[in-house]
Amino acid sequence: MKTFEDKVVIVTGGSAGIGRAAALQFAAMGARVLITGRRAERLDKVSAAHPNIEALVADTSNPQDASVTIRKAFQLWGRIDVLVNNAGAGAIMPLAQADAERVKEIFAVNVVGPTLLAKEALPYLTETKGTIINISSTFGSKAGAMLSHYGASKAALEYMTRAWALELAPMGIRVNAIAVGPTETEALTEMMGLSKEDAEAVKHHEIQQIPLKRRGTPEEVAHWIVSFASTDNTWVTGQVLGVDGGLAIA
Ligand SMILES: NC(=O)c1ccc[n+]([C@@H]2O[C@H](COP(=O)([O-])OP(=O)(O)OC[C@H]3O[C@@H](n4cnc5c(N)ncnc54)[C@H](OP(=O)(O)O)[C@@H]3O)[C@@H](O)[C@H]2O)c1
């Protein structure tokens, strides 16, 4: 089904996990997709997997990279329809070990980066009546010990989702978010910086809390990213959808 034929999608953090799955689903449905990430090798593997996917080395925490990313997509294909703010940063950080640089880094990736990308994309999204999808977490609303800065940054992203939805509705731009629950990606070892053993212990603990008793797959989350972007869903804006096996309500 070529639902996204001629549409242009940007997915930050598209070289692994949820972003990779979303890029591949959009491309399979006909979209041209620009993925970003910090490591070229991982990006190149994903762009090699589908002819509609192009890759750009860009760091969401670097303010200059926002305009570079948006310009690149426009130069490649002449329009922008969908911005998926997926790249994330986090840490399991007890308050007693709070570190100013780490806190700034989390907010740079989860709050400042999505803001600048959305700002730079605005003229193009206005032209196409496009859409923004922000990737949040169950812990953007559910309290988690040692997750205060990760959770607070995702709470900010969810607030921005609702505020931008109001602000951009007159331009026909929709803004939604997905509050993702524990999903089988490398986030625990990569984004959270845990050892393999600690990551396994966290997974074991999380599964006990999830009503559906398993972690999600990146494809299951990507399905909802694509759905929010679909022109079948143009009456939905300002929403934060939990895709989490029921964790938020447990
Ligand atoms: N997996 C979960 O259980 C879970 C749960 C709740 C929410 N989420 C959210 O889902 C999103 C995606 O997570 P994931 O689980 O798919 O993570 P992942 O498997 O670790 O993949 C992260 C992707 O983002 C890229 N990335 C990381 N930092 C970046 C930066 N500063 N600038 C640009 N790209 C960056 C990574 O590539 P490079 O490292 O090469 O840059 C990679 O492509 C995040 O926002 C995360 O908070 C995940």
The ligand as an SDF file (V2000), in Angstrom:
LIG
                    3D

 48 52  0  0  0  0  0  0  0  0999 V2000
   13.2680    1.3550   23.8530 N   0  0  0  0  0  0  0  0  0  0  0  0
   12.4940    1.6970   24.8530 C   0  0  0  0  0  0  0  0  0  0  0  0
   12.2250    0.8790   25.7630 O   0  0  0  0  0  0  0  0  0  0  0  0
   11.8930    3.0910   24.9140 C   0  0  0  0  0  0  0  0  0  0  0  0
   10.9280    3.3350   25.8980 C   0  0  0  0  0  0  0  0  0  0  0  0
   10.3810    4.6180   25.9700 C   0  0  0  0  0  0  0  0  0  0  0  0
   10.7500    5.6010   25.0850 C   0  0  0  0  0  0  0  0  0  0  0  0
   11.6960    5.3250   24.1350 N   0  0  0  0  0  0  0  0  0  0  0  0
   12.0880    6.4230   23.2420 C   0  0  0  0  0  0  0  0  0  0  0  0
   12.1290    5.9890   21.9070 O   0  0  0  0  0  0  0  0  0  0  0  0
   13.0970    6.7530   21.1830 C   0  0  0  0  0  0  0  0  0  0  0  0
   13.9950    5.8170   20.3990 C   0  0  0  0  0  0  0  0  0  0  0  0
   14.6250    4.9190   21.2920 O   0  0  0  0  0  0  0  0  0  0  0  0
   15.1430    3.4800   20.8570 P   0  0  0  0  0  0  0  0  0  0  0  0
   14.7330    2.5610   21.9510 O   0  0  0  0  0  0  0  0  0  0  0  0
   14.7730    3.1630   19.4570 O   0  0  0  0  0  0  0  0  0  0  0  0
   16.7340    3.7250   20.9990 O   0  0  0  0  0  0  0  0  0  0  0  0
   17.9920    3.0330   20.2660 P   0  0  0  0  0  0  0  0  0  0  0  0
   17.6770    1.6470   19.8160 O   0  0  0  0  0  0  0  0  0  0  0  0
   19.1280    3.2320   21.1960 O   0  0  0  0  0  0  0  0  0  0  0  0
   18.1900    3.9460   18.9560 O   0  0  0  0  0  0  0  0  0  0  0  0
   18.4410    5.3060   19.1120 C   0  0  0  0  0  0  0  0  0  0  0  0
   18.6740    5.9520   17.7510 C   0  0  0  0  0  0  0  0  0  0  0  0
   18.8360    7.3470   17.9470 O   0  0  0  0  0  0  0  0  0  0  0  0
   20.1440    7.7430   17.5000 C   0  0  0  0  0  0  0  0  0  0  0  0
   20.6010    8.8230   18.3740 N   0  0  0  0  0  0  0  0  0  0  0  0
   20.8970    8.7580   19.6860 C   0  0  0  0  0  0  0  0  0  0  0  0
   21.2610    9.9720   20.1360 N   0  0  0  0  0  0  0  0  0  0  0  0
   21.1970   10.8110   19.0850 C   0  0  0  0  0  0  0  0  0  0  0  0
   21.4730   12.1880   18.8960 C   0  0  0  0  0  0  0  0  0  0  0  0
   21.9240   12.9570   19.8890 N   0  0  0  0  0  0  0  0  0  0  0  0
   21.2790   12.7250   17.6700 N   0  0  0  0  0  0  0  0  0  0  0  0
   20.8470   11.9700   16.6350 C   0  0  0  0  0  0  0  0  0  0  0  0
   20.5840   10.6570   16.7470 N   0  0  0  0  0  0  0  0  0  0  0  0
   20.7600   10.0870   17.9620 C   0  0  0  0  0  0  0  0  0  0  0  0
   20.9800    6.4650   17.5400 C   0  0  0  0  0  0  0  0  0  0  0  0
   22.0950    6.4900   16.6590 O   0  0  0  0  0  0  0  0  0  0  0  0
   23.5260    7.0850   17.1620 P   0  0  0  0  0  0  0  0  0  0  0  0
   23.7240    6.5330   18.5410 O   0  0  0  0  0  0  0  0  0  0  0  0
   24.5160    6.5890   16.1550 O   0  0  0  0  0  0  0  0  0  0  0  0
   23.3750    8.5670   17.1470 O   0  0  0  0  0  0  0  0  0  0  0  0
   19.9300    5.4720   17.0620 C   0  0  0  0  0  0  0  0  0  0  0  0
   19.7400    5.5840   15.6700 O   0  0  0  0  0  0  0  0  0  0  0  0
   13.8230    7.6240   22.2290 C   0  0  0  0  0  0  0  0  0  0  0  0
   13.2920    8.9340   22.1960 O   0  0  0  0  0  0  0  0  0  0  0  0
   13.4810    6.9500   23.5490 C   0  0  0  0  0  0  0  0  0  0  0  0
   13.4760    7.8600   24.6230 O   0  0  0  0  0  0  0  0  0  0  0  0
   12.2810    4.0950   24.0310 C   0  0  0  0  0  0  0  0  0  0  0  0
  1  2  1  0
  2  3  2  0
  2  4  1  0
  4  5  1  0
  4 48  2  0
  5  6  2  0
  6  7  1  0
  7  8  2  0
  8  9  1  0
  8 48  1  0
  9 10  1  0
  9 46  1  0
 10 11  1  0
 11 12  1  0
 11 44  1  0
 12 13  1  0
 13 14  1  0
 14 15  2  0
 14 16  1  0
 14 17  1  0
 17 18  1  0
 18 19  2  0
 18 20  1  0
 18 21  1  0
 21 22  1  0
 22 23  1  0
 23 24  1  0
 23 42  1  0
 24 25  1  0
 25 26  1  0
 25 36  1  0
 26 27  1  0
 26 35  1  0
 27 28  2  0
 28 29  1  0
 29 30  1  0
 29 35  2  0
 30 31  1  0
 30 32  2  0
 32 33  1  0
 33 34  2  0
 34 35  1  0
 36 37  1  0
 36 42  1  0
 37 38  1  0
 38 39  2  0
 38 40  1  0
 38 41  1  0
 42 43  1  0
 44 45  1  0
 44 46  1  0
 46 47  1  0
M  CHG  2   8   1  16  -1
M  END
$$$$
